[in-house]
């Protein structure tokens, strides 16, 4: 019914030939390989935002997940120092979408809850980060329930002379060092940009001392070529990255207790990740009857290996290799946008088992997901934007998604027989928005949006046989159906003299969300949990920002958010559902920053206060997660940061920050590791 209503709304609003309007905060944008029609243009929102990386700007940029806290309402959960997952409006992992230069980051094997795969992307490799919170599956694809993030690479310019840069970052509490070396230039016809990233993280020093087994290593390289031929702009590129020896420390004997949390029993639990991406992109202006046409071919590779040694000495090595091929085509005509996104992925999954004496005891039927398996995801979309009057604009988008998931080797948890599965599912996502600008006060804009969204179950939903969270083992479930969501969102943005502010309120209805429920069985020492489309519920909240600039030399900005949600769950083996808080729901958050430029000086100083409220609204599974969440909830915290930045000359700049000035010992809600203590961070960039 909701989708039918949204289609009716789309038809009613789509009757004019005006150009679409993309309203984003003013910012200088570097040339990029971003597709001509992006998810952000298909469904623009007042709440969307973007940032660019600059050593003199005060961001916590150790990893991509941590960089995301620069946006209002984003909560970062960290299972380990090398494993972070951003929560956007209550959702993470499977229920968010990450695009890299317009290409969907392959989420075929993403499990329920927080995932570590965003940490395989180094933010130093990209020019900017775009973020649009909320129900965006109509514009970004299946699973964009909490929001969509896009990483944008700079596009090589063939007309530029050859140049290079070195960017570095050093941090005391993280005991880390690393940086990026980049070269770029062209010969007038072909432009090249290439770079290499290296980072080393030692054992983390928190407010309670050094936590062992938290260090890890990362490396990355990338190159892109760009040229123009026959009226077509071409870009070809390749990038790869590694994360090595990233411990899941909280589940081992090396875990650090926080406010009474328990410590794990594993002797070792280490993850390695490898990621590759190859792209060929083309775009053309005025190709025949169209205004714009762009297309992308891509190949993605993801590999994961986990080495686990239990308390009794038993060891298992498990992992997967995933290869995905993608094709997208997008076009514009007048005020219409339309296109196709597709991704075909294939996975091999293994697990090798060893006795406590080191002898090999056999290979399991599958690893974390079904073996000889895959997913075929095909989505088509259409979007239109136009002006209803000089003051009122509309944007409407619809997307049809279809997915086939199959696996030839899945372990039966009861008999250990080999099972197989093959499911095809589809669904419709829609979005309709109205934006009004006051004729008397051009700085005042109102926006309202209605959206429907879906998430089609992936390979992990159907076939996962692995640890779910502390003390649980997730087993395969073949009878799952698409999750459905309906959202209402309202925003107001106003700018008057030295003041500007943005406020957004939202409500999301949840229908048939896939939840885990205990079976009563015990597998390999853990409580078995299966999955079911039984999660009906709601989520609502608000977020915003307030900025005051009394003079060109002084700026104060505060961003804030709060949310609340509940969903039906089955906390016991009884067939009785209970309405509980959504698991790992973010607490109320606020960040307030003051930046001052002395008159006539190029340098600036900053002060920032970060605050998090107590989160004591816990689900039954949160309460049972005693390694990560203290009894009674995660305490609130307040942290002060100070920073100084200066461009030394046109080719070099330096930024120095002292994070967590008072060495507060704190933990983000749902995390398995504490945050850094007092942390001196030095960033620099030198061009040549």
Helices and strands as residue ranges (DSSP letters): H 2-13, H 39-42, E 49-52, H 64-67, G 68-70, E 74-80, E 83-88, G 93-95, E 97-100, E 103-104, G 117-120, G 123-125, E 128-133, H 137-140, E 147-152, E 163-171, E 176-186, E 190-201, E 204-206, E 209-211, E 216-229, E 232-247, G 249-251, E 268-285, E 292-309, E 315-333, E 336-354, E 360-363, E 371-387, E 392-411, E 418-437, E 444-455, H 459-463, E 466-467, E 472-474, E 483-496, E 499-523, E 526-551, E 554-569, E 578-581, E 589-596, E 604-612, H 620-624, E 637-649, E 652-659, E 679-687
